[in-house]
Amino acid sequence: MSRVAIVGYGRFGRALGSLLEAAGVGYRALDPVADIPEAHRAGSFQELTAGAELVVVAVPVPRMQAVLESLRPYLKPEQLVLDVGSVKVKPVHALAEVLGTKVPWVGTHPLFGPLSLAMAERPLRVVVCPNPLHPDAAKRARVFFERLGCEIIEQTPEGHDRIMAHTHALTFFVAKGMLDAGSGVDVPFAPASFKALSRTIETIRADAGHLFAAIQHDNPFAAEARSHLLGALNAIHQELEAIPPEAEAPETPHLELPALETGLPELTETRELIDQVDRELVELLARRAELARRALQAKAQAGQPVPDPAREEAMIASRRAWATERGLDAEGVEAVFRAVLRFSRRAQHTKGREPVSNF
């Protein structure tokens, strides 16, 4: 793929541009209110689409149809148009109405955002909605996103929006409610259960808080999901309110959380938590390896020497200090991080590079 055209250079448009650059794919972008690097800036739809194989429409869903209508005169039958909205029913309807059978198109939803990319979270997943009007469109979209290092999930627009209504939209809804209710996100003595929820809230605020209204309003199934959640919460609230203040909490099945497996519940729970932590550690190692590769690229671009033993020893010293603060064995933690450094060097070596400093 020689070049991609991006209509809309907001948060996601910029993030997509960085992915394209990392994959060696040329692109141009058009956005009258965004600061686009000169090397990638297009001054008109005609300039934007000239020579492009794929056109990404990265604009808010309410503006989708109007933008497509303005874009349509400059599109050619050999080009592929895709959107990247967080909902799919409405964008797919707009694509079908404006482009129909004349220009290939497909609806997609990258399940990641700027913060995910900055934190080197992997894997990157993208939902692609196959288009019966253009059977090859989904295949072409798959090839495009796989070149950017993404995994593909195929789903119908309706199926996608139903799932997002009960996951994406409800997560935003709960987080927004907790924020508006004044729930603290940085309480030093909060239990672990709240800390996990706090991280979710902070991620939403940093990565896509500006999408809250769109995710709730443009998903045709979001209102139903919110209603079901509110009904369930109200039922729990009423049942709790019915318990007399002086009485002991009764054993009410409706108020019980799902039980653990039979046998040794504490051991089962602990093993499940260990598995969860180990999975998170593996994901963190993958993210760290990606960040180390970014550091390597930055050094190469700046002409700086790659090996940096002083930086590595300073890093080890700081990790030892962190371990001491948490009451951990500093020597053991040092051994872990030296193993991490060796792992990162091997990971870089398997990418075709010489082993280098990780910082």
C-alpha positions in Angstrom: 0.0 0.0 0.0 1.7 3.2 -1.2 -0.5 5.9 0.4 -3.4 6.4 2.7 -5.7 9.4 2.9 -7.0 10.4 6.3 -10.1 12.7 6.6 -10.0 14.2 10.1 -6.8 14.6 12.1 -8.1 14.7 15.6 -6.8 12.4 18.4 -7.3 9.2 16.5 -6.3 10.6 13.1 -2.9 11.6 14.6 -2.5 8.3 16.3 -3.3 6.5 13.1 -0.7 8.6 11.3 1.9 7.5 13.8 1.1 3.9 13.2 1.3 4.4 9.4 4.7 6.0 9.8 6.0 3.2 11.9 4.8 0.7 9.3 6.4 2.7 6.5 3.1 3.6 4.9 2.8 7.1 3.4 -0.2 9.2 4.1 -1.8 12.6 3.7 -4.4 14.1 6.0 -7.0 16.8 5.7 -8.6 18.7 8.6 -9.3 22.4 8.5 -8.9 22.9 12.3 -6.0 20.5 13.0 -2.3 21.1 13.0 -1.0 18.6 10.5 2.7 18.3 9.7 3.5 19.9 6.4 4.8 16.7 4.9 1.4 15.1 5.4 -0.9 18.0 4.9 -3.4 18.1 2.0 -5.1 21.3 1.1 -8.2 19.9 -0.6 -10.2 16.7 -1.1 -8.8 16.4 -4.5 -5.2 16.7 -3.3 -5.9 14.3 -0.5 -7.4 11.5 -2.5 -5.1 11.8 -5.6 -3.1 8.5 -5.7 -4.4 7.1 -2.5 -5.3 3.5 -2.3 -7.3 3.7 0.9 -9.3 6.6 2.4 -9.9 6.6 6.2 -12.8 8.8 7.4 -11.9 9.7 11.0 -14.6 12.2 11.8 -17.4 12.2 14.5 -20.3 10.0 13.6 -22.8 12.9 13.3 -20.6 14.5 10.6 -20.0 11.3 8.7 -22.7 11.6 6.0 -21.9 15.2 5.2 -18.2 14.5 4.9 -18.8 11.5 2.7 -21.0 13.6 0.4 -18.2 16.2 0.1 -15.6 13.5 -0.5 -17.7 11.4 -3.0 -16.8 13.4 -6.2 -13.1 12.8 -5.7 -13.3 9.0 -5.1 -12.5 6.4 -7.6 -13.8 2.8 -7.9 -10.4 1.3 -7.2 -10.1 3.1 -3.9 -11.3 1.7 -0.6 -13.1 3.9 2.0 -13.4 2.9 5.6 -14.5 4.6 8.8 -13.1 4.2 12.3 -16.0 5.1 14.5 -16.8 3.6 17.9 -20.3 2.7 16.7 -21.1 0.9 13.4 -24.8 0.9 12.5 -25.0 4.7 11.7 -21.6 5.0 9.9 -22.4 1.9 7.8 -25.8 3.3 6.9 -24.1 6.6 5.8 -21.5 4.7 3.7 -24.1 2.6 2.0 -26.3 5.7 1.2 -23.5 7.9 -0.1 -21.1 5.3 -1.8 -23.5 2.4 -2.4 -22.1 0.0 -5.0 -20.0 2.7 -6.8 -17.0 2.9 -4.5 -15.8 0.0 -2.2 -16.3 0.7 1.5 -16.3 -1.1 4.8 -17.0 -0.2 8.5 -14.3 -0.7 11.0 -13.7 0.0 14.7 -10.1 0.0 16.0 -10.4 -1.1 19.7 -7.5 1.1 20.8 -6.8 4.8 21.1 -4.0 7.3 21.5 -3.2 6.3 25.1 -3.2 2.6 24.2 -0.6 3.4 21.5 1.5 5.6 23.8 1.6 2.9 26.4 2.5 0.3 23.8 -0.4 -1.9 24.7 -0.7 -5.1 22.7 -2.4 -6.7 20.9 -4.1 -4.0 18.9 -7.5 -5.3 17.8 -9.8 -4.0 15.1 -13.4 -4.9 14.4 -14.2 -5.2 10.6 -17.8 -5.4 9.4 -18.0 -7.4 6.1 -19.9 -5.6 3.4 -22.0 -7.7 1.1 -22.1 -4.9 -1.5 -18.3 -5.1 -1.8 -17.2 -8.7 -0.8 -13.5 -7.9 -1.2 -13.6 -4.8 1.0 -13.2 -6.6 4.3 -10.3 -8.5 2.9 -8.5 -5.3 1.8 -9.2 -3.7 5.2 -7.8 -6.8 6.9 -4.6 -6.6 4.9 -4.3 -2.9 5.8 -4.7 -3.3 9.5 -2.6 -6.4 9.7 0.2 -4.4 8.1 -0.1 -2.1 11.1 0.3 -5.0 13.5 -3.4 -5.4 14.3 -5.6 -8.5 15.0 -8.9 -8.6 13.1 -12.3 -9.5 14.5 -15.2 -9.7 12.1 -18.7 -8.7 13.3 -21.9 -7.4 11.8 -22.7 -3.7 12.5 -25.6 -4.6 14.7 -23.7 -7.3 16.6 -20.8 -4.9 17.2 -23.1 -2.1 18.5 -24.9 -4.5 20.8 -21.7 -5.8 22.3 -20.3 -2.2 22.6 -23.5 -1.1 24.3 -23.1 -3.6 27.1 -19.3 -3.1 27.4 -17.8 0.1 26.0 -20.9 2.3 26.6 -21.7 0.9 30.1 -18.1 1.3 31.2 -18.2 5.0 30.2 -21.6 5.4 31.8 -20.5 3.9 35.2 -17.2 5.9 35.1 -19.0 9.1 34.3 -21.5 8.5 37.1 -18.8 7.8 39.7 -16.9 11.0 38.6 -20.0 13.1 38.9 -20.8 11.5 42.3 -17.4 12.7 43.6 -15.9 9.2 43.9 -12.1 9.8 44.5 -9.7 8.2 42.1 -6.6 8.8 44.1 -7.4 7.7 47.7 -4.2 6.3 49.3 -6.2 3.9 51.6 -8.7 2.7 49.0 -9.1 -1.1 48.7 -7.6 -3.0 45.7 -11.0 -3.4 44.2 -11.5 0.3 43.9 -8.0 0.9 42.7 -8.7 -1.4 39.7 -11.9 0.6 39.0 -9.9 3.9 39.5 -7.4 2.8 36.8 -10.3 2.2 34.4 -11.8 5.6 35.1 -8.5 7.3 34.5 -7.9 5.4 31.3 -11.3 6.5 30.0 -10.7 10.1 30.9 -7.3 10.2 29.3 -8.0 8.1 26.2 -11.6 8.8 25.1 -13.5 10.9 27.6 -14.4 13.3 24.8 -16.3 10.5 23.1 -18.8 10.0 26.0 -21.8 11.6 24.4 -21.2 10.1 21.0 -20.8 6.6 22.4 -24.0 6.9 24.3 -26.1 8.8 21.7 -25.0 7.2 18.4 -25.1 3.6 19.6 -28.7 2.5 19.0 -28.5 -0.1 21.7 -26.8 2.0 24.4 -30.1 3.4 26.0 -31.4 -0.1 26.4 -28.2 -1.3 28.1 -28.2 1.7 30.4 -31.8 1.1 31.3 -31.2 -2.6 32.2 -28.2 -1.6 34.3 -30.2 1.1 36.1 -33.0 -1.3 36.7 -30.7 -3.9 38.2 -28.9 -1.3 40.4 -32.3 0.1 41.6 -33.5 -3.3 42.5 -30.4 -4.0 44.6 -30.7 -0.5 46.2 -34.4 -1.1 47.1 -33.5 -4.5 48.6 -30.7 -3.1 50.7 -33.0 -0.2 51.8 -35.6 -2.7 53.0 -33.2 -4.2 55.6 -33.8 -2.6 59.0 -30.8 -0.7 60.3 -30.7 -2.7 63.5 -31.0 -6.1 61.8 -28.2 -8.3 60.6 -27.8 -8.5 56.9 -30.0 -11.4 55.8 -28.7 -14.1 53.5 -30.6 -13.0 50.4 -29.6 -14.9 47.2 -30.3 -11.8 45.1 -27.7 -9.9 47.1 -25.0 -12.5 46.9 -22.2 -12.4 44.4 -21.4 -15.6 42.4 -19.7 -18.1 44.5 -16.3 -19.6 43.8 -15.9 -23.2 42.8 -16.3 -25.9 45.4 -13.3 -27.3 47.2 -10.8 -24.8 48.5 -12.2 -21.4 47.6 -9.3 -19.4 48.9 -6.8 -21.5 47.0 -8.9 -21.4 43.8 -9.2 -17.6 44.0 -5.5 -17.2 44.7 -4.5 -19.3 41.8 -6.8 -17.4 39.5 -5.4 -14.1 40.7 -1.8 -15.4 40.2 -2.7 -16.4 36.6 -4.2 -13.0 36.0 -1.1 -11.2 37.4 1.2 -13.4 35.3 -0.8 -12.7 32.2 -0.5 -8.9 33.0 3.3 -9.4 33.4 3.6 -11.0 30.0 1.6 -8.1 28.5 3.8 -5.6 30.3 6.9 -7.3 28.9 5.5 -7.0 25.4 4.8 -3.3 26.0 8.2 -2.8 27.5 9.9 -4.4 24.5 8.0 -2.1 22.1 8.9 1.0 24.2 12.6 -0.1 24.1 12.4 -0.4 20.3 11.0 3.1 20.2 13.9 4.4 22.3 16.3 2.7 19.9 14.6 4.4 16.9 14.7 7.8 18.7 18.5 7.4 19.4 19.1 6.4 15.8 17.2 9.5 14.5 19.1 11.8 17.0 22.5 10.2 16.2 23.1 9.2 19.8 25.2 6.2 20.8 23.0 3.2 21.5 24.8 1.4 24.4 24.2 3.3 27.7 25.6 1.3 30.6 25.3 4.3 33.0 21.6 4.6 32.2 21.1 0.9 32.9 22.9 1.0 36.2 20.9 4.1 37.3 17.7 2.2 36.3 18.7 -0.8 38.3 19.5 1.4 41.3 16.1 3.1 41.1 14.3 -0.3 40.9 16.2 -1.5 44.0 15.0 1.6 45.8 11.4 1.0 44.7 11.7 -2.6 46.0 13.0 -1.4 49.4 10.1 1.1 49.7 7.6 -1.8 49.2 9.4 -4.1 51.6 10.7 -6.4 48.9 14.1 -8.1 48.6 16.2 -5.6 46.6 18.6 -8.2 45.3 15.8 -10.3 44.1 14.1 -7.4 42.3 17.5 -6.5 40.8 17.9 -10.0 39.4 14.4 -9.7 37.9 15.1 -6.5 36.1 18.5 -7.7 34.9 16.6 -10.6 33.4 14.1 -8.2 31.8 17.0 -6.3 30.2 18.4 -9.5 28.8 14.9 -10.4 27.5 14.6 -7.0 25.8 17.9 -7.4 24.1 16.9 -10.8 22.8 13.6 -9.4 21.6 15.4 -6.7 19.7 17.8 -9.2 18.3 15.0 -11.3 16.9 13.7 -8.2 15.2 16.9 -8.1 13.1 18.8 -5.6 15.3 21.9 -6.0 17.3 21.4 -6.2 21.1 21.3 -2.7 22.5 20.7 -0.7 25.7 17.0 -0.6 26.6 17.1 3.1 27.4 
